[in-house]
C-alpha cells in the first residue's frame, strides 16, 4: 500500500550473544594460558634452558598464530605493517636472551610471566598482521609479510646457531643443566639452540613460503 511503512527489521539478538561468547572464550583462553605458564615456571628449574626454550617456541609458533588467526577471523582489525611487527619481535626476542634479562625471567615469576607474555604479544602482532594482509588480498602488504617472515626466520636461525655453537655458557651456571634430562649446562644450552634453530626458523620460513605462493598465484592468475 502506498504510504505504508515497511515493517521494521528486528535487531539481531544473536550478535551481542555471539560477541559475549567470543569474549568469554578469549578470557577463558587467557586464563588457561596464564595457569599453564605459572605451572610451567614450577618445572623450569628441573627442566633447564631447553625446557624454557620449548615454552618460548610454543608461545610464538602455536599460541600466537592461533590467536592471530582467531582474532582476524572475528574482528576486522587493521594491524601494524608486517615489517614493523617483525622488528618489534626481533627486539623482544633478542632482548630477553640477554644474560641479565634471562636470569630475571628464570628466577622471578613476575619476570617469567612478563617474558612469556611479551613473546606472545609481539609474535601475535606479526602473525595477525600477516593474516590481515592475506585476508584483505593486499599485494603490497602480502609481499611485505613474506619479507617480514623471512627476516624473522633468519634472526631466529642466527640466535639458535649462536646458542647451539657457543664455546662457553653466557648465562649463570645454575640456569643451565637439566635434572629432568640429565644434561649438563653446555649440552642443555646447545639443545635449546638447536630447538630454536630447527623449530622457530622452520615455522616462519614455511609461513613465508606459503604467503609467497599465494602472492605469486595471484600474479599468474
N, C-alpha and C positions, 0 to 999 in steps of 0.2 A: 504494500500500500504506500502511495506517495505521501511523504511527510512523516511516515512512521519511523521510529528509531530502530536501528539494528540492535538485536539483543546483545547486551554486554557480555563479553567473554570473561568467564570467571577466572580469576588468577590461579595459576597452578599452585596446588598445595603441596606438591611433591618436591618442588625445587628447594624451598627452605629446609625441608626434612632431609633431602639429599645432602645439602651443604652442611647441616648439623652432623649428619652421619659421617661425612668425609672428615670434618674437623675432629670428631671424636676418634676416628681411626688414626688420624695424624697424631693426636695427643697420646693415644694408646701405643702407637709405634715408637714415639719419642720416649715414653716411659719405659717400654721394653728395652730400647737401646740403652737408656741410662742404667737400668738394672743390670743388663748384660755387661756393661763397661765396669760397673762397680764390682761385680763378681769376678771379672777378668783381672782387675787390679789385685785381687787377693791371691791370684796364681802367678802374678808377674815375677815374684821373687824366685820361685822354683822354675818357672818357665824360661827365664833369662831373656837375652836380647832377641833371639829368634822368635820367641812367643810374642814379644812386644811388636815385632815386625809383622807377624801374622795378623794381629789386631789392626795395625795400620792398613794392611792390604785389604782386609775385609771391609774396612770403612771406605776406602777410596775406590775400590773396584767392584763392590757389591752394594753396600748401603747407599752410597752417594748416587750412583747411576740409577738405581731403582727409585730413589726419592725424586731425582730429577725428572725421570720419565713419568712418574705418577703425578707430580705437581703440574707438569706441562700438559698432561692429558686432560686434566680437570679445570685448569685455570689458564687463561690466555695472558701470560705474564711476559713482558719483554725483559729479556735477560741482558747482562752486560756483554760487550764484544767478547768472542771466544778467546782472542789473544790476551785481552786484559785478564780474563778469568784464569788463563793458563799461567800468566805472570804472577798472579796472586798465589796460585797453588805452588809455584816454584819457590817463592819466598817463604811460605809457610812450611813446606816440607823440609827444605834445607835448613831453615831456622831452627826447627825442633830437633834436628840431628846434630846441632852444635853441642859439644860436651856439657856445658852448663845447663842448657835448656833440657837436654835429655835426662840429666840427673834429676832435675826438678820434676819432670814427668814420671820418672821411675820411682821416686821416693815419697811423693806427696800426692794424695788422692785428688786434691784440687788441681794440681798441675797436670796429673794424668787425664782428668776429665776435660780440662781446657785444651790439652794437646789433641785428644781424640776428637773433640767437638770441632776444633779448628780444621782438622783433617777432613772431616765430613763436610763442613761448611764450604771450604774452598773447592773441594772436588765436586760438590753439588753445583756450585756456580758454573764450573766448566761443563759438566755433563748436561745441565739444564740449558746452558747457552747453546750447546751443540744440538740438543733435541729441539730447541726453539728454532734454530736455523733450518734444520731439516724439515720440521713441520710447516714452516712458512714457505718452504721451497725457495728460499733466498739464496741465489747462487753465490753472491759475494760473501755472505755470512757462512755458507757451507764451505767455500774454499778456505776461508779464514779458520773454520773449525778443523779442517784437515791439517793445516799448519799448526794450530794450537795443540792438537792431539799428538802430532809427530814430535813437536818440541818437548811436550810433557814426557813422552816415551823416552826421548833422548836423555833428558836430565835425570830421569829415574834410572835409566841404564847406567849413566855415569855415576850416580850415587851408589847404586848397587855394586858396581865394579870397584869403586873406592873402598867400600866396606869389605867386599869379598877378597880383595887383593892387598888389604892393609898389612904393612910389615909389622906394625905394633898396634895395640889396642888404644884408641883415643879416649875411651871412656874409663870411668872409675872401675877398678878391678872387681869390686863386688857387684857391679851391674851387668857383667857378662859371665857366662858359665851357667849351665843348667843342671840343677839337681834332678829334674824330671828325666832328662835325656842322657845325663852323664857327660855332656860335652864340656870341655874346658873353655876358658874365656875366649881364646882366639878362634877355636872351632865354632863356638856359639855365634861370635861376631860374623864370621865368614858365612855361616849358614844364613844368617839374617840378610847379608848382602846378596847371596845367591837367590833367596826368595824374592827380594825386590827386583833383581835383575831378570829373573825368569817370569814372575807373575805380573807385576805392575807394568813393566815395559811392554810385555806382550799384549796385555789387555788394551792399553792405549793405542798400540800400533794396529791391532786388529780393528779397533773402532775407527781409526783414521782411514784405513783401507776401505772399510765399509762405506763411510761417508764419501770418500773419493770415488768409489764405484758408482754410487747413486748420482753424484755430480756429473761424472763422465757419461753415464747413461742418458741424462737429460740433454747433454750437448749433442749426443749422437742421434737422439730421437727426432 
